[in-house]
Amino acid sequence: MGEVIVITSGKGGTGKTTLTAGLGAALARLGQRVLCIDCDVGLRNLDLSLGMADAALMDFSDVLAGRCSLERAAAVHPKVENLSLLTAPLSLPEALAAEGPFQGLLDQARQRYDSVLIDSPAGLGPGFRLAVCGADRALVVTLSDPASLRDAQRVVLQLAKLERVHLVVNRVQGKLLRRLGTTIDDAMDAAGLPLLGLVPEDVAVVLSAGNGQLVQDLGKRSAGAAFRNIALRLTGQEIPLMKLR
């Protein structure tokens, strides 16, 4: 039985889509069967972060409506074995937006995949509620600034039914944190969550997005290395936090 992990944030621009893609690829490279689901109806871009632009011909509404099977709708990654994408529709009819059918889709996915990663839309609206309705675990992605941390706190309040909720601090700049006199402990205390990982600010993320490619592991302090560390922790391994300069 697989695990459904929703990746969410209180605001846009925290990098949760990049994290979903990088974490999905890292888990697949560790031998897991991984399905990434884009739940951002109308604003989908997980396909770009995965390097799968226009690869998905069907979306999750096709599965919900019974027009095709999950197996047929999930697009297989052209380069990373065991990694697939189920993209979001451009619009979702109200009849298909109920939580029950989506939970049924996730139950199917648990039978076929080891990890199901849901890229949640930002904010706390209907898209967020749909994304979290059938999750087993949540990763709340935040930046280290006060506004992002406040938004993360608001998200945490909406995830009370989940026993496993962790924090990922993204785009961390060690020097800037020291100048501001803040620490990662402050971020954890502000959000009220245990820390699962740190992802450093990395120009490779921007370059990969511009080229429509997955972020590569380009060194022990790269974003790609951070994604792999988080993947290892999700599989139960004890990995030290990345030391940032």
C-alpha positions in Angstrom: 0.0 0.0 0.0 1.5 3.3 -1.1 1.6 6.6 0.8 -0.1 9.8 -0.4 1.9 13.0 0.4 0.5 16.4 -0.2 3.0 19.2 -0.7 1.5 22.6 0.2 2.1 26.1 1.2 0.3 29.1 2.5 1.2 31.3 -0.5 2.5 31.1 -4.0 6.2 31.4 -4.8 7.6 29.1 -2.1 8.8 26.5 -4.7 6.5 23.7 -3.8 6.1 22.6 -7.5 9.9 22.4 -7.9 10.0 20.4 -4.6 7.3 18.0 -5.8 9.2 17.4 -9.0 12.6 17.0 -7.4 11.4 14.9 -4.6 9.4 12.7 -7.0 12.5 12.1 -9.2 14.7 11.4 -6.1 12.3 8.8 -4.7 12.0 7.1 -8.2 15.8 7.0 -8.4 15.8 5.2 -5.0 13.7 2.5 -6.6 10.2 3.6 -5.6 7.2 3.7 -8.0 6.2 7.4 -7.9 3.1 9.2 -9.2 3.1 13.0 -9.1 -0.3 14.6 -9.3 -0.8 18.2 -10.2 -3.8 19.5 -8.3 -3.5 23.1 -9.4 -6.5 23.3 -11.8 -6.2 25.9 -14.4 -2.6 26.9 -13.4 -0.8 23.6 -13.8 3.0 23.7 -14.3 4.2 20.5 -12.7 4.8 19.1 -16.1 7.4 21.9 -16.8 9.2 21.2 -13.6 9.3 17.5 -14.4 10.6 18.1 -17.9 7.4 16.7 -19.3 5.8 19.6 -21.1 2.9 18.4 -23.2 3.6 14.7 -22.3 0.3 14.2 -20.6 -2.6 13.8 -23.0 -5.2 13.2 -20.3 -5.7 14.6 -16.8 -7.2 13.5 -13.5 -10.7 14.7 -14.5 -10.6 12.1 -17.2 -10.1 9.4 -14.6 -12.8 10.9 -12.3 -15.3 11.0 -15.1 -14.5 7.4 -16.1 -13.2 8.4 -19.6 -10.0 6.5 -19.0 -8.2 4.4 -16.4 -5.5 5.8 -14.1 -3.0 3.6 -15.8 -3.8 5.2 -19.1 -3.9 8.8 -17.9 -0.6 8.7 -16.0 2.2 9.8 -18.3 5.5 8.0 -17.9 8.6 10.1 -17.5 10.9 9.8 -20.6 14.1 9.6 -18.7 13.4 8.7 -15.0 12.3 5.1 -14.5 9.3 4.5 -12.2 8.2 8.2 -12.3 4.8 9.2 -13.7 2.7 12.3 -13.9 -1.1 12.8 -13.6 -1.7 16.4 -14.6 -4.5 18.8 -13.7 -7.3 19.8 -16.0 -7.7 23.4 -17.3 -11.1 23.4 -15.6 -12.9 21.1 -13.3 -16.7 20.7 -13.5 -18.5 21.0 -10.1 -19.7 17.4 -10.5 -16.1 16.2 -10.4 -14.9 18.5 -7.7 -16.2 16.5 -4.8 -13.8 14.9 -2.3 -15.2 11.4 -2.5 -14.3 10.7 -6.1 -10.8 12.2 -5.7 -10.3 10.0 -2.6 -11.3 7.0 -4.7 -8.7 8.0 -7.3 -6.0 8.2 -4.6 -7.0 4.7 -3.3 -6.4 3.4 -6.8 -3.0 5.2 -6.9 -2.0 3.6 -3.5 -2.4 0.2 -5.1 -0.1 1.0 -8.0 2.6 3.3 -6.5 4.8 3.4 -3.5 4.6 7.2 -3.2 1.9 9.6 -4.5 3.0 13.2 -4.4 0.2 15.9 -4.7 1.3 19.4 -5.8 -1.4 21.5 -4.0 -2.4 24.9 -5.3 -1.4 27.8 -3.0 -3.9 29.2 -0.6 -6.7 27.6 1.4 -9.5 27.4 -1.2 -11.4 24.5 -2.8 -8.3 23.4 -4.6 -6.3 23.0 -1.4 -9.2 21.1 0.3 -9.3 18.7 -2.7 -5.6 18.2 -2.6 -5.4 17.4 1.1 -8.7 15.4 1.5 -7.1 12.0 1.0 -3.5 12.6 2.1 -1.6 10.4 4.6 1.1 13.0 5.2 1.8 16.7 4.4 4.9 18.7 3.7 4.4 22.4 4.3 6.9 24.4 2.2 7.9 27.9 3.4 10.6 30.5 2.9 12.4 31.8 5.9 10.8 35.3 5.9 8.2 36.2 8.5 5.3 36.5 6.0 5.9 33.0 4.6 6.2 31.6 8.1 2.9 33.2 9.2 1.2 31.7 6.1 2.7 28.3 7.0 1.1 28.5 10.4 -2.3 29.1 8.8 -1.9 26.0 6.6 -0.9 23.9 9.7 -4.3 24.8 11.3 -6.0 23.3 8.3 -4.1 20.0 8.5 -5.1 19.0 12.0 -6.5 15.7 10.9 -3.1 14.5 9.6 -0.7 13.0 12.2 2.4 13.5 10.1 3.0 17.1 9.0 6.5 18.3 8.4 8.2 21.6 7.4 10.5 22.1 4.5 12.3 25.5 4.4 13.1 26.4 0.8 15.5 28.8 -0.9 17.6 29.1 2.2 20.5 31.6 2.2 22.8 30.9 5.1 24.5 34.3 5.0 21.3 36.2 4.9 19.8 34.2 7.8 22.9 35.1 9.9 22.6 38.8 9.0 19.0 38.8 10.0 19.8 37.1 13.2 17.4 34.3 12.5 17.9 30.5 12.6 16.2 27.5 11.2 15.0 26.8 14.8 13.1 30.1 14.7 11.4 28.9 11.5 10.4 25.6 13.1 9.1 27.3 16.2 7.1 29.9 14.1 5.5 27.2 12.0 5.1 24.8 14.9 6.3 21.8 12.8 9.2 19.4 12.9 11.8 20.1 10.2 12.1 17.5 7.3 14.7 19.4 5.2 16.4 22.5 4.0 16.7 23.4 0.4 19.4 26.0 -0.5 19.0 28.9 -2.9 20.4 27.4 -6.1 20.6 29.0 -9.5 20.4 25.6 -11.1 16.7 25.5 -10.2 16.1 28.6 -12.3 18.2 27.3 -15.2 16.4 23.9 -15.1 13.0 25.5 -15.1 14.0 27.7 -18.1 15.2 24.6 -20.0 12.2 22.5 -19.0 14.4 19.9 -17.2 14.5 18.3 -13.8 16.9 19.8 -11.3 20.1 17.9 -11.2 22.2 16.9 -8.2 25.2 19.2 -8.8 27.0 18.9 -5.5 26.5 18.2 -1.8 25.1 21.7 -1.2 22.8 21.9 -4.3 19.0 21.9 -4.4 19.2 18.5 -6.1 21.2 17.0 -3.2 18.6 18.5 -0.8 15.8 16.8 -2.6 17.6 13.5 -2.4 18.2 14.0 1.4 14.5 14.6 1.9 13.6 11.6 -0.1 16.0 9.4 2.0 14.4 10.8 5.2 10.9 9.9 3.9 12.1 6.3 3.4 13.2 6.2 7.0 16.9 6.9 6.8 18.6 9.3 9.2 20.4 11.9 7.2 22.0 15.0 8.7 20.7 18.4 7.7 22.6 20.1 5.0 25.2 22.6 6.3 24.6 25.9 4.5 27.3 28.5 4.0 
